[in-house]
């Protein structure tokens, strides 16, 4: 029998307990041991819930119990999660977590501590919810030089963009719907401003390239400026608008960014709607691989956490090698990254001549029901060059990157 403790009995924590109890026989068979939840840590009480019998309010009960071999951290946030996880690893207890904030901020350090103490720090659920992506990057796609990771990594924003596309609704209206349905938090900033996606692409990049990518250095842009008119243009261009987290290796320089992107309808990511996520990985030998599924939610995320618990039990006393060195990845200056841009600008006297003068050969776009503006798609250019020309152009209504 292997005793585990669950830190946090919120949405994911209660899901972990449910998955282990509901799929008890399957989980035990795959782990090769009976897994028993000995403690659940939470500040709250849960009268009438069976978990009340194993509830503790004191982390030291778990830390000082040598029978607890695996700790599940699903509290969220950096503190006190970081302190609890670090102490657990130092005590030789393996940790499974879904906490993207924690992993993005301290992943390389916690991996190193786990290795020093013959334990494991596992975080499958931190970057793709229920989608298996960390384990494939760590142990399956190991014969390839990975040249690109790009994906829809946030279900809330994908739900909002899907509803705007399908219903012609504005951002504020759809955000309210998402909040009422529980898909978006009352304070949705981490999702809609791109912070959640930023942390996830930082984790995936660090695993894929073996060194630390500081999420604070990633260019990040959210979806709050996207309008119903943008979707009218996207429809005219047979495109979808998706919030992507992307890292590209171009001439041995890494460029990472988070931003809305117009995707041609033939792009597989363009077809991923609602709260679903999709991640594409390109390797020089394997070519394109796509991972698709629910990127969030109680049971999908809990399923990924429990899979890490099973892995930790199977490898008790043995560290699963994960290459994520504390050395910072060398990244290119984002101003040198090359993209194409969809631009909307007020239709003023002489604007078309100015566009042609600044941007040269562009593709003009029109959309039904949109007047009083000019819209065009640029050719490939660096981010820095575009920003200079954008400033000279003036009267900008909106800009979205394009991947055709």
C-alpha positions in Angstrom: 0.0 0.0 0.0 1.2 3.5 -0.8 -0.2 6.4 1.1 -0.7 9.8 -0.5 -1.8 13.2 0.6 -3.8 15.7 -1.4 -3.1 19.4 -0.8 -6.3 21.4 -1.6 -9.9 20.1 -1.9 -11.2 22.5 -4.5 -12.3 21.7 -8.0 -9.2 19.7 -9.0 -8.5 18.3 -5.6 -12.0 16.8 -5.2 -11.6 15.5 -8.8 -8.4 13.7 -7.8 -10.2 12.0 -4.9 -13.1 11.1 -7.1 -10.9 9.6 -9.9 -8.9 7.5 -7.4 -12.1 6.3 -5.6 -14.1 5.7 -8.8 -11.3 4.0 -10.8 -9.7 2.4 -7.8 -9.1 -1.0 -9.3 -7.7 0.3 -12.6 -5.5 2.8 -10.8 -4.1 0.2 -8.4 -3.5 -2.3 -11.2 -1.6 0.2 -13.3 0.4 1.4 -10.3 1.2 -2.1 -9.1 0.3 -1.0 -5.6 -2.8 -0.1 -3.7 -3.0 3.7 -3.5 -4.7 5.1 -0.3 -5.5 8.7 0.3 -4.4 9.2 3.9 -4.8 13.0 4.2 -6.5 15.8 2.5 -5.2 19.3 3.4 -7.5 22.3 3.3 -8.3 25.4 5.4 -12.0 24.6 5.2 -14.1 22.0 6.9 -16.4 19.7 4.8 -19.1 18.3 7.2 -21.0 15.4 5.7 -18.3 14.8 3.1 -16.5 11.4 3.5 -13.2 13.4 3.1 -13.9 14.9 6.6 -12.5 11.7 8.1 -9.0 12.3 6.6 -9.0 16.1 6.6 -6.2 18.1 8.2 -5.5 21.8 8.5 -1.8 21.3 9.3 0.7 20.6 6.5 3.1 19.3 9.1 0.9 16.3 9.7 1.7 15.2 6.2 5.3 16.3 6.1 6.2 14.4 9.3 4.4 11.3 8.4 6.9 8.8 6.9 4.1 6.7 5.6 3.1 9.4 3.0 5.2 8.7 -0.1 3.4 10.9 -2.7 2.0 14.4 -2.2 -0.6 15.8 -4.7 -0.5 19.7 -4.9 -3.6 21.2 -6.4 -3.9 24.3 -4.3 -2.9 26.7 -7.1 -0.8 29.9 -6.8 2.9 30.1 -5.9 2.6 30.3 -2.1 2.2 28.4 0.1 2.3 25.7 -2.7 6.0 26.3 -3.4 7.0 26.0 0.3 4.9 22.8 0.8 6.2 21.2 -2.4 9.8 22.0 -1.7 9.6 20.6 1.8 7.9 17.5 0.6 10.7 16.9 -2.0 13.4 17.6 0.5 11.8 14.9 2.7 12.0 12.4 -0.2 8.3 12.5 -1.0 7.4 12.6 -4.7 5.0 15.4 -5.8 2.4 15.5 -8.6 0.9 18.9 -9.4 -1.4 20.7 -11.8 -0.1 24.1 -10.7 1.1 26.0 -13.8 2.1 29.1 -11.8 4.3 27.0 -9.5 5.9 25.0 -12.4 6.6 28.0 -14.6 8.2 29.9 -11.7 10.2 27.1 -10.0 10.1 24.0 -12.3 13.8 23.6 -12.8 14.6 24.0 -9.1 12.0 21.5 -8.0 13.1 19.0 -10.6 16.7 19.3 -9.3 15.6 18.8 -5.7 13.6 15.7 -6.6 16.6 14.2 -8.4 18.8 14.8 -5.4 16.4 13.0 -3.1 15.5 10.1 -5.3 12.0 11.4 -5.7 10.0 12.8 -8.6 8.4 16.2 -9.4 5.6 15.5 -12.0 3.4 18.0 -13.6 1.5 16.5 -16.6 -1.6 18.5 -15.8 0.1 21.9 -15.7 0.3 22.7 -19.4 -2.5 20.8 -21.1 -5.0 19.9 -18.5 -6.2 16.4 -19.4 -4.1 16.3 -22.6 -0.9 14.1 -22.3 1.9 16.5 -23.5 4.6 16.7 -20.8 5.2 12.9 -20.8 5.5 12.7 -24.6 7.9 15.6 -24.7 9.9 14.1 -22.0 10.0 10.5 -23.0 8.5 9.9 -26.5 9.7 12.7 -28.8 13.3 12.3 -27.8 14.9 11.5 -31.2 13.9 14.8 -32.8 15.2 18.3 -33.0 12.0 20.2 -32.1 11.6 23.3 -34.2 8.2 24.5 -33.2 5.5 24.2 -30.5 2.3 26.1 -31.0 -1.1 25.6 -29.5 -4.4 26.7 -28.1 -3.6 26.4 -24.4 -6.5 28.1 -22.7 -10.1 26.8 -22.8 -11.7 30.0 -21.5 -10.3 32.2 -24.3 -11.0 29.5 -26.9 -14.6 29.3 -25.7 -15.0 33.1 -25.9 -13.5 33.3 -29.4 -15.6 30.4 -30.7 -18.8 32.1 -29.4 -17.8 35.4 -31.0 -17.1 33.7 -34.3 -20.3 31.7 -34.3 -22.8 34.3 -32.9 -21.3 37.6 -34.1 -21.4 38.7 -30.5 -19.0 41.2 -28.9 -16.3 40.3 -26.4 -18.0 41.8 -23.3 -21.2 39.9 -24.0 -19.5 36.5 -24.5 -17.2 37.0 -21.5 -20.3 37.5 -19.3 -21.8 34.3 -20.7 -18.5 32.4 -20.0 -18.5 33.7 -16.4 -22.1 32.7 -15.9 -21.3 29.2 -17.1 -18.3 28.9 -14.9 -15.8 28.8 -17.8 -14.3 32.2 -16.9 -13.4 33.5 -13.4 -15.0 36.6 -12.0 -11.5 38.2 -12.5 -10.6 36.7 -15.9 -7.4 38.6 -16.4 -5.0 35.6 -16.2 -7.0 34.0 -19.1 -8.0 36.8 -21.3 -4.8 38.8 -21.1 -2.8 35.7 -22.0 -1.0 35.1 -18.7 -2.2 31.5 -18.4 -1.1 30.6 -21.9 2.2 32.4 -21.4 3.1 30.2 -18.4 2.0 27.0 -20.3 4.1 27.7 -23.4 7.1 28.5 -21.0 6.7 25.1 -19.4 6.4 23.3 -22.7 9.4 25.1 -24.2 11.5 24.4 -21.1 10.8 20.7 -21.4 11.3 20.6 -25.2 14.6 22.4 -25.1 15.9 21.3 -21.8 16.6 24.7 -20.3 14.6 27.3 -18.4 12.4 29.8 -20.3 11.4 32.7 -18.0 7.8 33.3 -18.8 8.2 37.0 -17.8 10.3 37.5 -21.0 7.7 36.2 -23.4 5.8 38.7 -25.5 2.2 38.4 -24.4 -1.0 39.8 -25.9 -4.5 38.8 -24.9 -7.9 38.7 -26.7 -9.6 41.8 -25.2 -9.1 43.9 -28.3 -10.7 41.4 -30.6 -14.0 42.6 -32.0 -17.0 41.2 -33.9 -15.7 43.1 -36.9 -12.5 41.1 -36.8 -14.5 38.0 -37.2 -16.3 39.4 -40.2 -12.9 39.8 -41.8 -11.8 36.4 -40.7 -14.9 34.9 -42.3 -14.1 36.7 -45.6 -10.6 35.3 -45.4 -11.8 31.8 -44.6 -9.9 31.9 -41.3 -10.4 31.4 -37.6 -9.0 33.6 -34.8 -7.3 31.7 -32.0 -5.1 32.7 -29.0 -1.9 30.8 -29.5 1.2 30.2 -27.4 4.1 29.7 -29.8 7.8 28.9 -29.7 9.8 28.7 -32.9 13.4 27.7 -33.5 14.6 29.8 -36.4 18.3 29.5 -37.3 19.1 28.3 -33.8 17.3 31.2 -32.2 14.1 30.7 -30.2 11.2 33.1 -30.5 8.3 32.8 -28.1 5.1 34.8 -28.0 1.4 34.6 -27.0 -1.1 36.5 -29.2 -4.3 36.1 -31.2 -3.5 34.7 -34.6 -5.6 34.3 -37.8 -5.4 30.7 -39.0 -6.3 29.5 -42.4 -9.2 27.1 -42.3 -6.9 24.3 -43.4 -4.8 24.6 -40.2 -5.8 21.8 -37.8 -5.9 24.3 -34.9 -8.5 26.4 -36.7 -11.0 23.6 -36.2 -10.6 23.4 -32.4 -13.5 25.1 -30.7 -15.2 25.8 -27.4 -13.2 24.8 -24.3 -11.0 22.3 -26.1 -7.2 22.8 -26.5 -4.8 21.6 -29.2 -1.0 21.5 -29.3 1.1 21.0 -32.3 4.7 19.9 -32.1 7.0 19.9 -35.1 10.2 17.8 -35.1 12.8 17.5 -37.8 12.3 13.8 -38.1 8.7 13.1 -36.9 7.3 16.2 -38.7 4.0 17.3 -37.2 2.3 15.8 -34.2 -1.0 17.1 -32.7 -2.4 16.6 -29.2 -6.1 17.4 -28.7 -8.5 17.3 -25.8 -9.9 19.1 -22.8 -7.3 21.4 -21.5 -9.1 22.1 -18.2 -12.0 20.9 -16.1 -12.3 18.9 -12.9 -12.1 15.3 -14.1 -9.8 15.8 -17.2 -7.2 17.6 -15.1 -7.6 15.2 -12.2 -7.1 12.3 -14.6 -3.7 13.8 -15.6 -2.7 14.3 -12.0 -3.6 10.8 -11.0 -1.6 9.5 -14.0 1.4 11.3 -12.4 0.6 9.6 -9.0 0.7 6.2 -10.7 4.0 7.1 -12.3 5.4 8.2 -9.0 4.3 5.0 -7.3 5.7 2.8 -10.2 9.1 4.6 -9.8 9.3 4.8 -6.1 12.8 5.5 -5.0 13.9 6.1 -8.6 14.1 9.5 -10.3 12.4 9.8 -13.7 14.9 11.9 -15.7 13.5 15.2 -16.8 15.9 17.5 -18.5 15.0 21.1 -17.4 18.3 22.8 -16.4 18.2 26.1 -14.5 20.3 27.7 -17.2 18.2 30.2 -19.1 17.4 29.5 -22.7 19.0 31.9 -25.2 16.2 33.5 -27.0 16.2 35.9 -30.0 15.0 39.5 -29.7 11.3 39.3 -30.4 11.7 42.4 -32.7 13.6 40.2 -35.0 10.9 37.5 -35.2 9.1 37.3 -38.6 5.3 37.3 -38.9 2.6 38.5 -41.2 0.0 41.0 -39.9 -3.7 41.7 -40.6 -4.2 45.5 -40.1 -7.4 47.6 -39.8 -7.0 51.3 -40.2 -9.4 54.2 -40.4 -10.3 55.1 -44.1 -8.9 58.6 -44.3 -7.9 60.6 -47.4 -4.8 59.2 -48.9 -4.6 56.2 -46.6 -4.3 53.6 -49.4 -1.3 55.4 -50.9 0.3 55.6 -47.5 -0.3 51.9 -46.9 1.3 51.0 -50.2 4.2 53.4 -49.6 5.0 51.9 -46.1 4.1 48.2 -46.6 4.6 47.7 -50.4 2.7 44.7 -51.7 -0.2 44.1 -49.5 -3.5 42.1 -49.8 -6.5 44.2 -49.2 -9.5 42.6 -47.5 -13.2 43.7 -47.3 -15.9 42.3 -45.1 -19.7 42.5 -45.4 -21.1 45.2 -43.1 -17.8 46.9 -42.2 -17.4 50.4 -43.5 -15.2 53.4 -42.7 -11.9 51.6 -42.7 -9.3 49.8 -44.8 -8.0 46.3 -44.0 -5.0 44.6 -45.4 -2.6 41.7 -44.8 1.2 42.4 -45.0 3.9 40.3 -46.4 6.4 38.7 -44.1 8.3 41.2 -42.0 10.0 41.5 -38.6 8.1 42.5 -35.6 10.4 45.5 -35.2 9.9 46.7 -38.8 6.2 46.3 -38.5 6.0 48.3 -35.3 7.9 51.2 -36.9 5.6 51.2 -39.9 2.5 50.9 -37.8 3.5 54.0 -35.9 4.0 56.0 -39.1 0.7 54.7 -40.5 -1.4 55.9 -37.5 -5.2 55.6 -37.2 -4.8 51.9 -36.3 -8.1 50.1 -35.3 -6.6 46.7 -34.6 -3.8 44.3 -35.6 -3.8 40.5 -35.6 -1.0 38.2 -36.6 -1.6 35.9 -39.5 -0.5 32.3 -40.2 -1.6 31.1 -43.6 
